[in-house]
């Protein structure tokens, strides 16, 4: 049994992982949040702590005795990653053994401007360990959550589903012209949570990059799977790379990417930014993740897209 601090623990991906950790009945879990604890009690074995992420001294006091920190804070308005750096500094001061920064997405970030804080956090951690290992850390990278392709229907307890450019519900897709053979890593959030729970128990040193590959598919294969499951061809609109780069692309519809981290008044603007960045990133192989935990956990069976999506869409019009 170890003590685990889940920072930004009220978020939806964090909640999926907390549920699995609680179910193991092995660990003491601290849930750190900017928010006050809800009136309803948290799960047994979880202690909610209101934290000030701008105060490294307070964070270090909270992290005393903690073995592993899992960070889920997503400050897209903090490209300098001040909050994550405060957390890292506090973890070092408190002698935390393992640290997982707020990654939980993909490997390449160059086209994903809203993830600037992730890139800065990677640089900061890399520089910390440049001469000698100061902190054992890993970057959990599951690619794109397969759960998003069940929108508008939920396919996990906590993850917020939203429209994405390949829309199984309305049998349509916005795709980058020439992207049929571009490949993407797809992993269910349930598999991510299970792997993280096993990583906590892993006795060896964590790899710096923690690729988690539920499945690897081409865009053409994914759309073909959607057409098979949904029983009809998808209406495809092609996007040009230069128009995505310039922001001048036009389509008959735009996915409403109403992620909880995006304020309602910014959803329309960010939806255009994210659609463009997503396709440019896929074209640059940035959503093709590595498979470190597949190799470290050879007995773990990952959920495959056809099995998962066929079940999710069964009986739905």
C-alpha positions as semicolon CSV with decimal commas, in nm:
position;residue;x (nm);y (nm);z (nm)
1;X;0,000;0,000;0,000
2;X;0,121;0,350;-0,088
3;X;-0,016;0,701;-0,054
4;X;-0,118;0,853;-0,388
5;X;-0,196;1,221;-0,451
6;X;-0,430;1,281;-0,745
7;X;-0,397;1,649;-0,833
8;X;-0,690;1,799;-1,020
9;X;-0,870;1,490;-0,899
10;X;-1,221;1,621;-0,957
11;X;-1,174;1,607;-1,337
12;X;-1,335;1,331;-1,542
13;X;-1,026;1,129;-1,642
14;X;-0,890;1,156;-1,288
15;X;-1,219;1,025;-1,153
16;X;-1,202;0,718;-1,380
17;X;-0,856;0,638;-1,243
18;X;-0,952;0,707;-0,882
19;X;-1,242;0,461;-0,913
20;X;-1,005;0,183;-1,022
21;X;-0,750;0,266;-0,753
22;X;-1,022;0,265;-0,485
23;X;-1,149;-0,072;-0,610
24;X;-0,805;-0,228;-0,553
25;X;-0,844;-0,151;-0,180
26;X;-0,465;-0,116;-0,162
27;X;-0,386;0,252;-0,138
28;X;-0,451;0,572;0,053
29;X;-0,564;0,840;-0,192
30;X;-0,548;1,216;-0,153
31;X;-0,764;1,411;-0,400
32;X;-0,627;1,763;-0,445
33;X;-0,856;2,024;-0,595
34;X;-0,896;2,401;-0,610
35;X;-1,260;2,340;-0,521
36;X;-1,419;2,279;-0,184
37;X;-1,514;1,918;-0,113
38;X;-1,866;1,835;-0,229
39;X;-2,144;1,792;0,022
40;X;-2,172;1,425;-0,070
41;X;-1,895;1,220;0,084
42;X;-1,612;1,102;-0,137
43;X;-1,533;0,735;-0,185
44;X;-1,399;0,542;0,111
45;X;-1,023;0,562;0,109
46;X;-1,020;0,906;-0,061
47;X;-0,941;1,224;0,131
48;X;-1,038;1,550;-0,042
49;X;-0,795;1,840;0,014
50;X;-0,850;2,194;-0,111
51;X;-0,513;2,308;-0,241
52;X;-0,359;2,634;-0,356
53;X;-0,150;2,544;-0,662
54;X;0,022;2,883;-0,645
55;X;0,174;2,798;-0,305
56;X;0,461;2,544;-0,337
57;X;0,519;2,546;0,040
58;X;0,159;2,441;0,112
59;X;0,176;2,179;-0,165
60;X;0,497;2,034;-0,018
61;X;0,330;2,003;0,323
62;X;0,032;1,823;0,166
63;X;0,264;1,586;-0,022
64;X;0,464;1,477;0,284
65;X;0,457;1,098;0,292
66;X;0,313;1,067;-0,061
67;X;0,471;0,798;-0,280
68;X;0,315;0,883;-0,619
69;X;0,167;1,201;-0,764
70;X;-0,073;1,182;-1,060
71;X;-0,142;1,526;-1,204
72;X;-0,453;1,609;-1,407
73;X;-0,449;1,988;-1,391
74;X;-0,495;2,133;-1,739
75;X;-0,411;2,505;-1,729
76;X;-0,433;2,587;-2,101
77;X;-0,410;2,956;-2,002
78;X;-0,072;2,888;-1,838
79;X;0,168;2,806;-2,126
80;X;0,465;2,862;-1,893
81;X;0,325;2,574;-1,682
82;X;0,379;2,762;-1,358
83;X;0,127;2,548;-1,172
84;X;0,284;2,218;-1,281
85;X;0,631;2,348;-1,198
86;X;0,510;2,443;-0,850
87;X;0,376;2,092;-0,809
88;X;0,699;1,933;-0,932
89;X;0,908;2,148;-0,699
90;X;0,679;2,058;-0,408
91;X;0,703;1,688;-0,494
92;X;1,083;1,706;-0,487
93;X;1,081;1,893;-0,156
94;X;0,846;1,631;-0,007
95;X;1,060;1,339;-0,133
96;X;0,784;1,199;-0,356
97;X;0,912;0,888;-0,533
98;X;0,710;0,897;-0,857
99;X;0,546;1,174;-1,055
100;X;0,312;1,167;-1,356
101;X;0,251;1,514;-1,502
102;X;-0,072;1,613;-1,673
103;X;-0,032;1,427;-2,003
104;X;-0,307;1,167;-2,063
105;X;-0,318;1,233;-2,437
106;X;-0,066;1,195;-2,714
107;X;0,304;1,198;-2,794
108;X;0,352;1,491;-3,036
109;X;0,246;1,839;-2,927
110;X;0,385;2,069;-3,196
111;X;0,049;2,124;-3,371
112;X;-0,154;2,127;-3,047
113;X;-0,116;2,486;-2,924
114;X;-0,355;2,436;-2,633
115;X;-0,109;2,183;-2,490
116;X;0,179;2,431;-2,462
117;X;0,191;2,372;-2,086
118;X;0,253;2,000;-2,146
119;X;0,551;2,074;-2,368
120;X;0,695;2,316;-2,111
121;X;0,643;2,062;-1,833
122;X;0,829;1,798;-2,035
123;X;1,121;2,038;-2,082
124;X;1,128;2,125;-1,711
125;X;1,132;1,760;-1,604
126;X;1,395;1,670;-1,862
127;X;1,622;1,952;-1,742
128;X;1,575;1,851;-1,376
129;X;1,713;1,504;-1,447
130;X;1,978;1,615;-1,697
131;X;2,281;1,558;-1,475
132;X;2,135;1,309;-1,226
133;X;1,793;1,167;-1,150
134;X;1,613;1,404;-0,916
135;X;1,260;1,268;-0,968
136;X;1,128;0,949;-1,126
137;X;0,857;1,054;-1,368
138;X;0,660;0,924;-1,663
139;X;0,443;1,064;-1,941
140;X;0,125;0,855;-1,976
141;X;0,020;0,873;-2,344
142;X;-0,288;0,670;-2,451
143;X;-0,360;0,860;-2,773
144;X;-0,723;0,952;-2,838
145;X;-0,992;0,806;-2,615
146;X;-1,208;0,556;-2,800
147;X;-1,494;0,669;-2,576
148;X;-1,529;0,992;-2,774
149;X;-1,660;0,795;-3,071
150;X;-1,976;0,701;-2,880
151;X;-2,095;1,063;-2,854
152;X;-2,364;1,165;-2,761
153;X;-2,389;0,846;-2,552
154;X;-2,164;0,797;-2,251
155;X;-1,942;0,490;-2,257
156;X;-1,771;0,539;-1,921
157;X;-1,880;0,665;-1,583
158;X;-1,707;1,003;-1,585
159;X;-1,559;1,099;-1,924
160;X;-1,748;1,382;-2,092
161;X;-1,830;1,282;-2,449
162;X;-1,845;1,550;-2,717
163;X;-1,873;1,580;-3,092
164;X;-1,553;1,506;-3,279
165;X;-1,465;1,533;-3,651
166;X;-1,548;1,164;-3,713
167;X;-1,911;1,159;-3,601
168;X;-2,052;0,807;-3,566
169;X;-2,386;0,943;-3,444
170;X;-2,471;1,142;-3,758
171;X;-2,263;0,926;-3,994
172;X;-2,037;1,204;-4,114
173;X;-1,674;1,310;-4,096
174;X;-1,445;1,605;-4,155
175;X;-1,110;1,464;-4,267
176;X;-0,783;1,600;-4,393
177;X;-0,747;1,539;-4,764
178;X;-0,506;1,249;-4,818
179;X;-0,525;1,126;-4,459
180;X;-0,669;0,778;-4,525
181;X;-0,341;0,605;-4,439
182;X;-0,250;0,829;-4,143
183;X;-0,248;0,625;-3,823
184;X;-0,387;0,698;-3,478
185;X;-0,367;0,531;-3,137
186;X;-0,707;0,464;-2,978
187;X;-0,746;0,353;-2,616
188;X;-1,050;0,332;-2,389
189;X;-1,034;0,538;-2,072
190;X;-1,112;0,213;-1,886
191;X;-0,792;0,057;-2,021
192;X;-0,595;0,370;-1,931
193;X;-0,724;0,353;-1,573
194;X;-0,642;-0,017;-1,543
195;X;-0,290;0,035;-1,675
196;X;-0,224;0,325;-1,438
197;X;-0,338;0,113;-1,143
198;X;-0,095;-0,159;-1,251
199;X;0,179;0,100;-1,304
200;X;0,140;0,209;-0,940
201;X;0,214;-0,151;-0,836
202;X;0,497;-0,195;-1,089
203;X;0,818;-0,266;-0,899
204;X;1,061;-0,157;-1,169
205;X;1,152;0,197;-1,265
206;X;0,891;0,381;-1,469
207;X;0,988;0,455;-1,829
208;X;1,004;0,827;-1,909
209;X;0,758;0,777;-2,194
210;X;0,458;0,561;-2,101
211;X;0,291;0,484;-2,431
212;X;-0,035;0,289;-2,397
213;X;-0,161;0,148;-2,725
214;X;-0,513;0,010;-2,707
215;X;-0,525;-0,016;-3,084
216;X;-0,354;0,134;-3,385
217;X;-0,573;0,217;-3,686
218;X;-0,557;0,423;-4,002
219;X;-0,815;0,696;-4,055
220;X;-0,952;0,501;-4,350
221;X;-0,993;0,190;-4,133
222;X;-1,165;0,390;-3,860
223;X;-1,419;0,542;-4,099
224;X;-1,480;0,202;-4,259
225;X;-1,543;0,059;-3,914
226;X;-1,788;0,340;-3,842
227;X;-1,976;0,270;-4,164
228;X;-1,990;-0,101;-4,082
229;X;-2,118;-0,046;-3,728
230;X;-2,362;0,230;-3,823
231;X;-2,486;0,047;-4,131
232;X;-2,446;0,325;-4,388
233;X;-2,177;0,528;-4,567
234;X;-2,050;0,840;-4,392
235;X;-2,082;1,180;-4,556
236;X;-1,722;1,294;-4,590
237;X;-1,598;1,652;-4,623
238;X;-1,231;1,697;-4,712
239;X;-1,013;1,964;-4,552
240;X;-0,701;2,119;-4,706
241;X;-0,387;2,141;-4,491
242;X;-0,307;2,500;-4,595
243;X;-0,660;2,612;-4,504
244;X;-0,633;2,441;-4,165
245;X;-0,303;2,618;-4,104
246;X;-0,443;2,958;-4,201
247;X;-0,776;2,907;-4,026
248;X;-0,972;2,974;-4,346
249;X;-1,135;2,630;-4,378
250;X;-1,510;2,609;-4,427
251;X;-1,741;2,313;-4,380
252;X;-2,115;2,256;-4,349
253;X;-2,074;2,169;-3,979
254;X;-1,819;2,205;-3,701
255;X;-1,797;1,966;-3,404
256;X;-1,896;2,125;-3,074
257;X;-1,597;2,043;-2,856
258;X;-1,746;2,149;-2,525
259;X;-1,475;2,004;-2,303
260;X;-1,518;2,091;-1,932
261;X;-1,188;2,282;-1,938
262;X;-1,325;2,522;-2,204
263;X;-1,554;2,805;-2,096
264;X;-1,892;2,805;-2,278
265;X;-1,826;3,139;-2,447
266;X;-1,502;3,003;-2,597
267;X;-1,632;2,668;-2,723
268;X;-1,695;2,781;-3,083
269;X;-1,353;2,944;-3,117
270;X;-1,167;2,653;-2,958
271;X;-1,361;2,397;-3,163
272;X;-1,213;2,541;-3,483
273;X;-0,864;2,554;-3,331
274;X;-0,885;2,196;-3,204
275;X;-1,024;2,049;-3,527
276;X;-0,743;2,208;-3,729
277;X;-0,472;2,115;-3,478
278;X;-0,601;1,759;-3,445
279;X;-0,584;1,686;-3,818
280;X;-0,245;1,852;-3,862
281;X;-0,116;1,653;-3,564
282;X;-0,249;1,324;-3,701
283;X;-0,086;1,404;-4,036
284;X;0,244;1,459;-3,852
285;X;0,208;1,117;-3,677
286;X;0,164;1,292;-3,343
287;X;-0,129;1,066;-3,245
288;X;0,064;0,747;-3,313
289;X;0,177;0,655;-2,961
290;X;0,437;0,407;-2,844
291;X;0,364;0,084;-2,655
292;X;0,583;0,079;-2,343
293;X;0,307;-0,046;-2,111
294;X;0,185;-0,302;-2,363
295;X;0,531;-0,456;-2,336
296;X;0,563;-0,412;-1,959
297;X;0,219;-0,571;-1,904
298;X;0,214;-0,846;-2,170
299;X;-0,078;-1,031;-2,006
300;X;-0,312;-0,732;-2,012
301;X;-0,575;-0,756;-2,288
302;X;-0,674;-0,420;-2,436
303;X;-1,028;-0,352;-2,557
304;X;-1,041;-0,339;-2,935
305;X;-1,232;-0,070;-3,131
306;X;-1,473;-0,299;-3,316
307;X;-1,573;-0,483;-2,998
308;X;-1,612;-0,164;-2,793
309;X;-1,792;0,049;-3,052
310;X;-2,020;-0,229;-3,174
311;X;-2,146;-0,277;-2,820
312;X;-2,177;0,098;-2,759
313;X;-2,387;0,150;-3,072
314;X;-2,596;-0,168;-3,049
315;X;-2,966;-0,088;-3,084
316;X;-2,910;0,286;-3,148
317;X;-3,054;0,458;-3,453
